[in-house]
Amino acid sequence: MIDKSTNNKNLLNNTIINIVIFTSLIILICVIILSLIIWRKTNDLVSIIFGALGILGVLFNIYFLSKEK
C-alpha cells in the first residue's frame, strides 16, 4: 500500500526544485549578460573574476538541485 502523504511530499519537493532550478537559470542568463556588459565597458580584472565566480556559483547550485531530484 502506497502512503499518499509521502507521494504528495515528493510531488511538492519536485515542484519546488523545478521552480528553483528555472529561477536559477533565469538568474544565470542575467549574470552572463551583465558580466559581458561589464567586461566590455571596463577592463577591470576584478569585475571579470566576480562575474565568472557568480556564474560558477549559480551553475554549482543548479547542479546540486538537479541531483536532489
N, CA, C and O atoms as a printed pandas DataFrame, in Angstrom:
     atom_number atom_name residue_name chain_id  residue_number  x_coord  y_coord  z_coord
0              1         N          MET        A               1    0.825   -1.170    0.000
1              2        CA          MET        A               1    0.000    0.000    0.000
2              3         C          MET        A               1    0.880    1.247    0.000
3              4         O          MET        A               1    1.801    1.350    0.810
4              5         N          ILE        A               2    0.613    2.176   -0.881
5              6        CA          ILE        A               2    1.412    3.390   -1.031
6              7         C          ILE        A               2    0.855    4.473   -0.109
7              8         O          ILE        A               2   -0.351    4.712   -0.063
8              9         N          ASP        A               3    1.739    5.106    0.606
9             10        CA          ASP        A               3    1.335    6.176    1.504
10            11         C          ASP        A               3    1.138    7.456    0.688
11            12         O          ASP        A               3    2.062    7.915    0.016
12            13         N          LYS        A               4   -0.063    8.029    0.746
13            14        CA          LYS        A               4   -0.363    9.218   -0.064
14            15         C          LYS        A               4    0.398   10.447    0.411
15            16         O          LYS        A               4    0.751   11.297   -0.406
16            17         N          SER        A               5    0.659   10.563    1.706
17            18        CA          SER        A               5    1.370   11.741    2.195
18            19         C          SER        A               5    2.811   11.763    1.683
19            20         O          SER        A               5    3.333   12.833    1.371
20            21         N          THR        A               6    3.451   10.619    1.594
21            22        CA          THR        A               6    4.807   10.545    1.053
22            23         C          THR        A               6    4.811   10.906   -0.424
23            24         O          THR        A               6    5.707   11.613   -0.886
24            25         N          ASN        A               7    3.823   10.432   -1.167
25            26        CA          ASN        A               7    3.716   10.738   -2.580
26            27         C          ASN        A               7    3.490   12.235   -2.789
27            28         O          ASN        A               7    4.073   12.831   -3.695
28            29         N          ASN        A               8    2.642   12.842   -1.949
29            30        CA          ASN        A               8    2.388   14.278   -2.056
30            31         C          ASN        A               8    3.623   15.094   -1.706
31            32         O          ASN        A               8    3.885   16.121   -2.332
32            33         N          LYS        A               9    4.391   14.644   -0.702
33            34        CA          LYS        A               9    5.620   15.350   -0.337
34            35         C          LYS        A               9    6.635   15.289   -1.475
35            36         O          LYS        A               9    7.290   16.286   -1.779
36            37         N          ASN        A              10    6.765   14.129   -2.099
37            38        CA          ASN        A              10    7.704   14.002   -3.220
38            39         C          ASN        A              10    7.279   14.888   -4.378
39            40         O          ASN        A              10    8.119   15.521   -5.016
40            41         N          LEU        A              11    5.985   14.939   -4.653
41            42        CA          LEU        A              11    5.486   15.783   -5.733
42            43         C          LEU        A              11    5.736   17.246   -5.422
43            44         O          LEU        A              11    6.148   18.003   -6.301
44            45         N          LEU        A              12    5.492   17.658   -4.179
45            46        CA          LEU        A              12    5.726   19.038   -3.780
46            47         C          LEU        A              12    7.211   19.378   -3.830
47            48         O          LEU        A              12    7.581   20.457   -4.294
48            49         N          ASN        A              13    8.066   18.473   -3.357
49            50        CA          ASN        A              13    9.510   18.711   -3.401
50            51         C          ASN        A              13    9.995   18.851   -4.840
51            52         O          ASN        A              13   10.791   19.742   -5.136
52            53         N          ASN        A              14    9.530   17.988   -5.736
53            54        CA          ASN        A              14    9.938   18.078   -7.139
54            55         C          ASN        A              14    9.462   19.377   -7.766
55            56         O          ASN        A              14   10.178   19.981   -8.565
56            57         N          THR        A              15    8.264   19.811   -7.411
57            58        CA          THR        A              15    7.742   21.068   -7.951
58            59         C          THR        A              15    8.580   22.246   -7.475
59            60         O          THR        A              15    8.925   23.126   -8.264
60            61         N          ILE        A              16    8.906   22.265   -6.191
61            62        CA          ILE        A              16    9.720   23.356   -5.649
62            63         C          ILE        A              16   11.111   23.349   -6.269
63            64         O          ILE        A              16   11.637   24.408   -6.613
64            65         N          ILE        A              17   11.708   22.185   -6.416
65            66        CA          ILE        A              17   13.041   22.094   -7.017
66            67         C          ILE        A              17   13.000   22.564   -8.466
67            68         O          ILE        A              17   13.912   23.263   -8.908
68            69         N          ASN        A              18   11.960   22.197   -9.216
69            70        CA          ASN        A              18   11.850   22.649  -10.603
70            71         C          ASN        A              18   11.718   24.161  -10.684
71            72         O          ASN        A              18   12.305   24.785  -11.568
72            73         N          ILE        A              19   10.955   24.760   -9.774
73            74        CA          ILE        A              19   10.798   26.217   -9.771
74            75         C          ILE        A              19   12.127   26.892   -9.445
75            76         O          ILE        A              19   12.492   27.883  -10.077
76            77         N          VAL        A              20   12.843   26.364   -8.472
77            78        CA          VAL        A              20   14.132   26.963   -8.090
78            79         C          VAL        A              20   15.154   26.811   -9.212
79            80         O          VAL        A              20   15.926   27.736   -9.468
80            81         N          ILE        A              21   15.174   25.676   -9.878
81            82        CA          ILE        A              21   16.105   25.481  -10.998
82            83         C          ILE        A              21   15.769   26.441  -12.137
83            84         O          ILE        A              21   16.672   27.025  -12.737
84            85         N          PHE        A              22   14.492   26.610  -12.439
85            86        CA          PHE        A              22   14.092   27.532  -13.501
86            87         C          PHE        A              22   14.486   28.966  -13.141
87            88         O          PHE        A              22   14.981   29.707  -13.991
88            89         N          THR        A              23   14.269   29.354  -11.895
89            90        CA          THR        A              23   14.658   30.689  -11.448
90            91         C          THR        A              23   16.175   30.855  -11.517
91            92         O          THR        A              23   16.665   31.916  -11.903
92            93         N          SER        A              24   16.909   29.829  -11.152
93            94        CA          SER        A              24   18.374   29.882  -11.217
94            95         C          SER        A              24   18.867   30.018  -12.651
95            96         O          SER        A              24   19.860   30.699  -12.908
96            97         N          LEU        A              25   18.179   29.373  -13.583
97            98        CA          LEU        A              25   18.557   29.520  -14.994
98            99         C          LEU        A              25   18.326   30.942  -15.483
99           100         O          LEU        A              25   19.130   31.469  -16.253
100          101         N          ILE        A              26   17.249   31.564  -15.049
101          102        CA          ILE        A              26   16.993   32.957  -15.423
102          103         C          ILE        A              26   18.067   33.864  -14.827
103          104         O          ILE        A              26   18.568   34.765  -15.500
104          105         N          ILE        A              27   18.419   33.623  -13.565
105          106        CA          ILE        A              27   19.482   34.401  -12.924
106          107         C          ILE        A              27   20.803   34.185  -13.643
107          108         O          ILE        A              27   21.577   35.127  -13.812
108          109         N          LEU        A              28   21.070   32.950  -14.069
109          110        CA          LEU        A              28   22.308   32.641  -14.789
110          111         C          LEU        A              28   22.390   33.430  -16.090
111          112         O          LEU        A              28   23.439   33.989  -16.410
112          113         N          ILE        A              29   21.310   33.480  -16.830
113          114        CA          ILE        A              29   21.296   34.235  -18.089
114          115         C          ILE        A              29   21.540   35.718  -17.825
115          116         O          ILE        A              29   22.294   36.365  -18.552
116          117         N          CYS        A              30   20.899   36.258  -16.780
117          118        CA          CYS        A              30   21.099   37.672  -16.442
118          119         C          CYS        A              30   22.532   37.955  -16.016
119          120         O          CYS        A              30   23.098   38.979  -16.399
120          121         N          VAL        A              31   23.121   37.073  -15.237
121          122        CA          VAL        A              31   24.505   37.260  -14.781
122          123         C          VAL        A              31   25.459   37.205  -15.966
123          124         O          VAL        A              31   26.402   37.993  -16.035
124          125         N          ILE        A              32   25.229   36.293  -16.893
125          126        CA          ILE        A              32   26.097   36.206  -18.072
126          127         C          ILE        A              32   26.008   37.492  -18.893
127          128         O          ILE        A              32   27.031   38.028  -19.320
128          129         N          ILE        A              33   24.803   37.984  -19.113
129          130        CA          ILE        A              33   24.632   39.214  -19.892
130          131         C          ILE        A              33   25.285   40.393  -19.181
131          132         O          ILE        A              33   26.002   41.175  -19.805
132          133         N          LEU        A              34   25.039   40.525  -17.874
133          134        CA          LEU        A              34   25.647   41.631  -17.130
134          135         C          LEU        A              34   27.163   41.517  -17.078
135          136         O          LEU        A              34   27.855   42.533  -17.144
136          137         N          SER        A              35   27.687   40.325  -16.963
137          138        CA          SER        A              35   29.145   40.148  -16.949
138          139         C          SER        A              35   29.755   40.552  -18.285
139          140         O          SER        A              35   30.813   41.180  -18.328
140          141         N          LEU        A              36   29.089   40.192  -19.363
141          142        CA          LEU        A              36   29.600   40.596  -20.674
142          143         C          LEU        A              36   29.559   42.109  -20.858
143          144         O          LEU        A              36   30.485   42.693  -21.420
144          145         N          ILE        A              37   28.492   42.742  -20.389
145          146        CA          ILE        A              37   28.396   44.204  -20.499
146          147         C          ILE        A              37   29.477   44.874  -19.665
147          148         O          ILE        A              37   30.141   45.798  -20.135
148          149         N          ILE        A              38   29.658   44.415  -18.430
149          150        CA          ILE        A              38   30.693   44.996  -17.571
150          151         C          ILE        A              38   32.077   44.755  -18.157
151          152         O          ILE        A              38   32.938   45.632  -18.098
152          153         N          TRP        A              39   32.292   43.584  -18.717
153          154        CA          TRP        A              39   33.589   43.264  -19.308
154          155         C          TRP        A              39   33.892   44.168  -20.495
155          156         O          TRP        A              39   35.036   44.577  -20.693
156          157         N          ARG        A              40   32.860   44.482  -21.290
157          158        CA          ARG        A              40   33.072   45.352  -22.448
158          159         C          ARG        A              40   33.268   46.809  -22.036
159          160         O          ARG        A              40   34.039   47.530  -22.670
160          161         N          LYS        A              41   32.579   47.250  -20.981
161          162        CA          LYS        A              41   32.671   48.643  -20.551
162          163         C          LYS        A              41   33.973   48.931  -19.816
163          164         O          LYS        A              41   34.566   49.993  -19.999
164          165         N          THR        A              42   34.420   47.993  -18.988
165          166        CA          THR        A              42   35.650   48.201  -18.221
166          167         C          THR        A              42   36.618   47.065  -18.517
167          168         O          THR        A              42   36.219   45.972  -18.919
168          169         N          ASN        A              43   37.849   47.338  -18.316
169          170        CA          ASN        A              43   38.864   46.295  -18.461
170          171         C          ASN        A              43   39.374   45.879  -17.086
171          172         O          ASN        A              43   40.506   45.415  -16.945
172          173         N          ASP        A              44   38.524   46.052  -16.073
173          174        CA          ASP        A              44   38.897   45.725  -14.709
174          175         C          ASP        A              44   38.854   44.213  -14.516
175          176         O          ASP        A              44   37.815   43.583  -14.714
176          177         N          LEU        A              45   39.969   43.645  -14.136
177          178        CA          LEU        A              45   40.075   42.197  -13.965
178          179         C          LEU        A              45   39.225   41.702  -12.799
179          180         O          LEU        A              45   38.724   40.578  -12.835
180          181         N          VAL        A              46   39.057   42.522  -11.771
181          182        CA          VAL        A              46   38.284   42.115  -10.597
182          183         C          VAL        A              46   36.822   41.889  -10.969
183          184         O          VAL        A              46   36.213   40.920  -10.517
184          185         N          SER        A              47   36.251   42.778  -11.792
185          186        CA          SER        A              47   34.850   42.616  -12.192
186          187         C          SER        A              47   34.668   41.381  -13.073
187          188         O          SER        A              47   33.628   40.724  -13.015
188          189         N          ILE        A              48   35.653   41.072  -13.872
189          190        CA          ILE        A              48   35.584   39.872  -14.703
190          191         C          ILE        A              48   35.637   38.619  -13.834
191          192         O          ILE        A              48   34.915   37.656  -14.087
192          193         N          ILE        A              49   36.487   38.631  -12.816
193          194        CA          ILE        A              49   36.602   37.481  -11.913
194          195         C          ILE        A              49   35.321   37.299  -11.119
195          196         O          ILE        A              49   34.853   36.172  -10.955
196          197         N          PHE        A              50   34.739   38.399  -10.616
197          198        CA          PHE        A              50   33.489   38.284   -9.860
198          199         C          PHE        A              50   32.350   37.782  -10.737
199          200         O          PHE        A              50   31.499   37.027  -10.266
200          201         N          GLY        A              51   32.318   38.187  -11.992
201          202        CA          GLY        A              51   31.298   37.685  -12.909
202          203         C          GLY        A              51   31.446   36.191  -13.135
203          204         O          GLY        A              51   30.461   35.452  -13.135
204          205         N          ALA        A              52   32.682   35.752  -13.327
205          206        CA          ALA        A              52   32.928   34.320  -13.535
206          207         C          ALA        A              52   32.588   33.516  -12.284
207          208         O          ALA        A              52   32.030   32.424  -12.389
208          209         N          LEU        A              53   32.916   34.041  -11.101
209          210        CA          LEU        A              53   32.579   33.348   -9.857
210          211         C          LEU        A              53   31.069   33.288   -9.643
211          212         O          LEU        A              53   30.552   32.286   -9.148
212          213         N          GLY        A              54   30.368   34.342  -10.009
213          214        CA          GLY        A              54   28.906   34.334   -9.906
214          215         C          GLY        A              54   28.290   33.288  -10.806
215          216         O          GLY        A              54   27.373   32.573  -10.403
216          217         N          ILE        A              55   28.796   33.197  -12.032
217          218        CA          ILE        A              55   28.299   32.197  -12.977
218          219         C          ILE        A              55   28.577   30.790  -12.457
219          220         O          ILE        A              55   27.704   29.924  -12.517
220          221         N          LEU        A              56   29.775   30.558  -11.951
221          222        CA          LEU        A              56   30.107   29.238  -11.409
222          223         C          LEU        A              56   29.265   28.897  -10.183
223          224         O          LEU        A              56   28.882   27.742   -9.994
224          225         N          GLY        A              57   28.977   29.891   -9.352
225          226        CA          GLY        A              57   28.149   29.665   -8.177
226          227         C          GLY        A              57   26.730   29.252   -8.549
227          228         O          GLY        A              57   26.169   28.334   -7.952
228          229         N          VAL        A              58   26.155   29.927   -9.530
229          230        CA          VAL        A              58   24.799   29.574   -9.967
230          231         C          VAL        A              58   24.795   28.188  -10.599
231          232         O          VAL        A              58   23.885   27.400  -10.343
232          233         N          LEU        A              59   25.792   27.876  -11.415
233          234        CA          LEU        A              59   25.870   26.546  -12.013
234          235         C          LEU        A              59   26.032   25.455  -10.949
235          236         O          LEU        A              59   25.464   24.370  -11.077
236          237         N          PHE        A              60   26.802   25.746   -9.910
237          238        CA          PHE        A              60   27.001   24.805   -8.814
238          239         C          PHE        A              60   25.678   24.520   -8.104
239          240         O          PHE        A              60   25.377   23.370   -7.785
240          241         N          ASN        A              61   24.888   25.570   -7.857
241          242        CA          ASN        A              61   23.587   25.393   -7.215
242          243         C          ASN        A              61   22.621   24.613   -8.104
243          244         O          ASN        A              61   21.888   23.754   -7.614
244          245         N          ILE        A              62   22.613   24.900   -9.393
245          246        CA          ILE        A              62   21.749   24.163  -10.311
246          247         C          ILE        A              62   22.135   22.689  -10.334
247          248         O          ILE        A              62   21.265   21.818  -10.374
248          249         N          TYR        A              63   23.426   22.410  -10.309
249          250        CA          TYR        A              63   23.899   21.029  -10.316
250          251         C          TYR        A              63   23.412   20.272   -9.076
251          252         O          TYR        A              63   22.895   19.160   -9.183
252          253         N          PHE        A              64   23.580   20.885   -7.901
253          254        CA          PHE        A              64   23.158   20.206   -6.677
254          255         C          PHE        A              64   21.642   20.050   -6.592
255          256         O          PHE        A              64   21.152   19.031   -6.105
256          257         N          LEU        A              65   20.904   21.039   -7.057
257          258        CA          LEU        A              65   19.450   20.915   -7.027
258          259         C          LEU        A              65   18.962   19.844   -7.991
259          260         O          LEU        A              65   18.004   19.130   -7.693
260          261         N          SER        A              66   19.611   19.726   -9.142
261          262        CA          SER        A              66   19.190   18.689  -10.081
262          263         C          SER        A              66   19.549   17.294   -9.564
263          264         O          SER        A              66   18.854   16.325   -9.867
264          265         N          LYS        A              67   20.634   17.188   -8.783
265          266        CA          LYS        A              67   20.971   15.886   -8.170
266          267         C          LYS        A              67   20.001   15.541   -7.049
267          268         O          LYS        A              67   19.773   14.366   -6.760
268          269         N          GLU        A              68   19.422   16.575   -6.410
269          270        CA          GLU        A              68   18.473   16.372   -5.329
270          271         C          GLU        A              68   17.183   15.698   -5.830
271          272         O          GLU        A              68   16.539   14.941   -5.104
272          273         N          LYS        A              69   16.834   15.987   -7.056
273          274        CA          LYS        A              69   15.634   15.388   -7.649
274          275         C          LYS        A              69   15.823   13.920   -7.752
275          276         O          LYS        A              69   14.932   13.215   -8.226
